[in-house]
Amino acid sequence: MKLLKKLCSIHSPSGNESNIRNFLLKYINDNIYDFKVKPIVVTEDIQDCIILKFGKPKTAIFSHIDSIGFTVRYGKELIKIGGPKTNDGIKLVGKDSKGEILTEIYNYEDDNGANHIEYLFDREIERATELTFKPNWREDENFVQCCYMDNRLGVWNALKVAKTLENGVICFSTYEEVGGGSVGFLGKYIYEEWGVKQALISDITWVTEGVKHGKGVAISRRDSGLPRRSYVDRIIKLANESNIPFQIEVESSGGSDGNQLQKSPYPFDWCFIGAPEDFVHSPDEKVHKKDIKSMVELYSYLMKHL
């Protein structure tokens, strides 16, 4: 879990993913000869995204590398990046030209009844500085817990699958937490270059009344997006044949890179498959190790058989 712990600590909110991009490129370069198949690494003209191409691909894994966070506005006001929790006392970290920052969130209501989110700090932080949750890694026999399991765990899963992947594509995307923006050109690239039109979305979902800790990775039938049923049927059939534990998710909200693929002008089939977490979009995102294990195993199986 050392790699996952490190990934969760990297400051890379949506729109500023260069830190984690550089970390991933170094990790891939340092470990590329440990992969069963040495991938082609594509970085040119795709902003801070990364594409890895293995063998003769038919299916792609998409995994977003950005996180939620906050932008400093005027005075001490904070603007959300994505949908982070904003409880009083949540610790935030960042850096501006004056140095390192460790601050915390303060909520108040003004005289007109409007709610505001501010930071508490002994000086004014430069406007447009980005702040993210302070990492606090916790691990026991059954669970791992930290900020940014969404989606550093999805990224970690893709890296684990990459080590034994013979044929496939891995796309590390950006901007997902603020509605996407890179998946369109990533999909265009892999469709036009290699004819890839099947996708798995390596992301993290929610613990709900129907999806529980420790019962296996969740295969999503739908969220705010509707994947093509015949494609998800194939995936569930393969999952049953694999004997790897999994759960079926059905939700009315939430979204992922799959939604952006569905809106692209290319005929992509996609399916969201991810471990469920508790305390979503907070500093305390919590995932069961059994669900992490089944996520890696199912992705590896599907990439061989789809």
N, C-alpha and C positions, 0 to 999 in steps of 0.2 A: 504493500500500500504506500510505499515511499513516493512512488511516481505520482499517485493520485493526490497525496498530501501536498506535494510541490505544485501540481497543477492548480489546486484550489487556492494557493497563496499568490498566484500571479495576477497583478493588477492589469486588467484588459477589458474595460467596459465597452459597450457597443460604440463603434466609431473610432476606437483607439485600441485596436487589437494587435498592434505591432509587437508588444511584449511577448504575448503568448505565441504569435507566429514565429518570432525569432527563437523562442525556446523549443518549439516543435521542430523547426528546421535543424537546430543543433542536435536534438535528440535523434531525429531520423538519420542524420549524417553519422552520428557516433555509433548507431546500432544497425545500420543498413545491412551489414554483412551477417548479422544474426537472423535476418529475415529469410524465410525459405526461398522466396523469389525477390530479387533485388528490384525495387520499383523505379519507374521513371518519375521524377519529381518535377511538377510544373508549378511555377510561381510567376512567370512573366505575364504582365497585362491582366492580372486578376486581383489587383489591390492587395489586401493582406490575407487572401485565401491561399490554400495549398491544395493541389491535386496530386494524389499518388495513383499511378497506373501499374497494375500487376498483370502480367501475362496477357491473355485474351479475354477481356472483361465482358460480362453480360449484365452485371448488377453493380450498383454504386451504393456505398454507405455515405450519408450526409451527416455531419456532426458540427454544430456551431461552436465557435471558440470564444464568443463574446459573453459578457455577463451584464447583469443589472448594476445600477449604481446611482450616483447623483452628480449633478453639475452645480457648481457655485454660481449663483446669480449676483444680485446687487445686495449690498449690506451683508447680511449673514444668511440670506435665503438660499434654500436648496431646491433644485428642480430634479424630479425623478428621471432616471434613465431606465425605461421599461417599467416594471411594476414591483419595486422593492417594498418590503415592510418598513414602516416608519415609526416604530414605537420609541418613546422617550428612552434615552440612555443607550441606544444601539451605537456601538463604537465604529467609527469610520476612519480610514487611512487614505493618505494620498501624498502628493508632493507638489510644491510650487517653487518659484525661483528663490524663495526665502528659506526653503528647507523642508524637512519631513513634517508630516501632519498626522496627529492622532487627536481626533475630536469625537463628539457624540451628538446625537440628534436631540433636538428640543422642539416640541410642538406647542403652538399657542394660537389663540383666537383674538383677532384685533377688535377694535371698538365697533366695527361695522359687521361683525359676526363672521368674517372670512378666516379660514384656517390657513396657517403658514407652517412650513417646515424650515427650521434653522439649525445651524451648528453652534456648538459652544466651544470657543477657542480663545486664547489670550491675545490673539491678533486677528486682523482681517485677512482672510485667505483670498488670493488673487482670483478675480472673476474668471469663469470658464474652467477653473480647476476641477478635475474629476475625482470624486471620492468613492471608495468601495468599502464593503464590510471588512472589518478587521478579522483575519483568519483565526479560528480557535479550533484546532483539530482534536477530536475525541474519538477513541476507538476502544471497543471491548470485544468479547468473544463473538458477538452477534451483529453489532452495528458499527458503521462509521458515520461521523457527524461533523459537519463543517459548513461554512458558507460555500456557495458555488459548486455544490454537487451537480446542480443544473448550470452549465452542462459539462463541467470538467470530467464528470464520470462518463458521460457519453464519449468525450474525446479519448479518455483512458481506455474505454472499451474498444474503440476503433484502433488504437495503437496495439492493444493486445491481439486483436484479430489479424492485424497486419503481419504479425510475425510468422503466421502459418498460411497466409493467403496466397493462393496460386494464381487465381484469375479474378479480377475485380478492380474497382476504383474506390478510393476513399477521397471524399471532398470535405475539407475543413472550411466551413463557411463563416460569414460575419453578419452582423446587424440583426440576428434573429430576434433578440429581445426587444427590438423596437420595430418589428414588423417585417424584417427581411430586407433584401436588396441585392444580395450577391448570388442567390440561388439561381436566378434567371440566367446570368451569364455563365455560371458553372454548368448548369444543365445544358445550355447551348453548346458549350465546349465539348463535353463528354458525349453528347448525342452526335454532333457533327464529326468529331474526330474518330470515335470508336463505335458509334451506333448503340451506345448504352441507353436504355429506356426503362430500366427497372431500378427502384431505389428502396433502401431501408433507411429510416430516420433514427439515428442513434442519439437519443435525447432522454430526458428524465421526466417521468409523469408523477401523478399524485397518489397518495394513499387516500382512499375514499371508502364509502360503505360497501363498495363492490370489489375493490382492489386492496389487498392487505399486504403487510410486511411478511416476508418469508414464504410466500406462496408461489414465487417464481416471477420471471420477467413478464411485463404486461404487453400483450399485442392489442393494439387499438383498432377496434372496428370503425370508430369515428370520434372526432372531437368537433371543433368548429368546422373542420374540413371533412369531406367525405371521400375516402379512397375508393377505388373501383372494387366492388365486392368480389369479383372473380379472382382478382389478384390476391386479396387478403385470404380468400378461401384456400388458394394454393399454399400460402404461407402457413395457415393453421393446419392443413393436412400434413405438411412437412414437419411442423412442430410436434404433432401427435406421433408421427413415425419416429421422431428422434428420442422420445421418452424424456425429454428435458422439461422440467416443470415450467408452466406458464399460466398466465391468467388472461381473460378477455376483458378489455376495457371498452366501455361505451359512455361517452361524455357529450355534453351539449356545448361546451366552451373549451377554451384553450386552443393552442395552435402550434405550428412548428414549421420547419423548412418544407415539409410536405405540402402545406397550403400554398407556398410560393411555387413549388413545382407544378401543382395542379393549375395554377394561373398562367404558367408559361406557355408559349406557342408550340411546345414539343409534347409528344404523346407519352408522357411518363406515367408509369404505375408506381405507387409509393405506399409504404406502410410504416407507421410509427411503432417502434418496439423499444421499450425502455423500462428500467427498474423503477418501482414506485418509491417516492420519498414523502416524508412528513415534514411539517414546518416549511412549506414552500416559500421561496423568495425571501428567506430570512437568513440570519447568520447561523442558524441551527439546523440546516437541512440534513435529514437523517435517513439512511438507507440500510437495509438488511444485507448482510454478506451473502446469504443464500441467493438473493435476487441478483446481486452483482455476478455471482458465479454462473447462474443460469443465463444471464444476458450475454456474457462472453461465449458460452457454449452454444447458444441458439444462433447467434450471429455467425459463428464459425461454420455451423451446420448449414444454415441457409445459403451462405455464400458459396458453398460447394454444390448445392443441389438445386438452386433456383435456375 
